[in-house]
C-alpha cells in the first residue's frame, strides 16, 4: 500500500531492530491496526513491512479527516513520540514538511471561503492546543514538532546554504548547533583594520561632529576595527578647529585674551584625554595579549584535553540497543498501565545518561570560540555592533 509522503519522511526500522519487531509480530501478532485515509497509509509502515516479512495478514483501519492539513498533523503527532529524534532532527524534519504543510494550510484557508474566523479555527494543529500564531507555517511546525522557533530558523538557514550539513543533522550525525556554527565559521573572513589616512580621519570626524553620527555607527561605516580610532579622530578634529579659531589671522579681533586662553586650555585637555585613552588602550591590549588571554586559553586547552580523553562505558550501538529495548513499543503488550508507565520513565531516564555512558568520540562536547588576541576581540565586538546597527536600520525602514 502506498504510504503518505509525510509518513515516509520518518525513519524506518532497519537491521536488528526490524528483525526483533518481525519476531514479535510473528509471536504475538500485530497489536494495532494499520491506519489509512482515502486508501493511503498514514500510520503503520513498519507494522505492514513486519507483517509481510512474518507472513501475517495485517489489519487495516480507515480514519476520517476533514482535510490534508488534519491528516498531516495526525501523522506527526503519532510518529513524533515513537521516534527518538533530537531537537535538530525534528527541526530539519520540519524543513522537509514545510512545503506540504504550507500547501495544505492554503487549501484549508481556500476551503473556508475567505471566512477569517473559520480559517483561523481550522488552522489549529491537532493535539497541540491553540496555535500561538494560527496560519503561519513556521509557528505551526514549531508547535507540532515541539521545537523552538529559533531552531526552526537555524534549520531553514542550514538547508538553504549547506544541504550536505542538513543531511547530517537529519541523520543525527551532527547536531543542529554544530552545523549552524560551521556555516558561520565558513562565512567569517579575516578582518583587517584599514590604515587611517588623514582624509579618511577628517571625513570620519566630520560625520560625527557635523552630521550627528554616533561613534559606533561611524566606526562601522568606515570599517574600523575599534571605536577608539573614531574617538581619537574626533578629538583631533575638535582641537584643530579650536586652534584655527584661536589663531586665524583673518579674525584677529574676534576673540578676547580670555577666550584665547580658554581655547588653549581646552586644546591641552583634549590632548591629555587623547594621550590617556591611547595609553589605556595600549596597556589593556598588552595585558590581554600577554597575560589574561594566554592564561585563559591554557586552562581552556587543558580542559579540552581532559574532555577529549573522556571514556564511556559502552559504544553507541550497545547504548541504542538497550535504550530501544526499554521503549514500550519494543516489548509485549502491557495491560498494567502503571508498569507501562515505569518502562516509559526508565526509557527517558536512560536517554538522559547518554553523555555519561558514551565516550567523547561518539558524543562530542560542544564548545564556544574564545578570542585569542585583543585584535580578535575588537573584531568580534565591532562585527556584533555592525550587525545590530544594520538590523536597526532594516527595522526602521
PyMOL commands that set and color helices and strands:
alter all, ss='L'
color gray80, all
select helices_A, chain A and resi 5-9+15-28+45-54+68-80+87-111+116-122+137-145+149-161+163-171+176-187+198-209+215-221+227-247+249-251+257-308+316-326+328-330+337-352+354-357+374-396
alter helices_A, ss='H'
color red, helices_A
select strands_A, chain A and resi 34-37+40-43+60-62
alter strands_A, ss='S'
color yellow, strands_A
deselect
rebuild
show_as cartoon
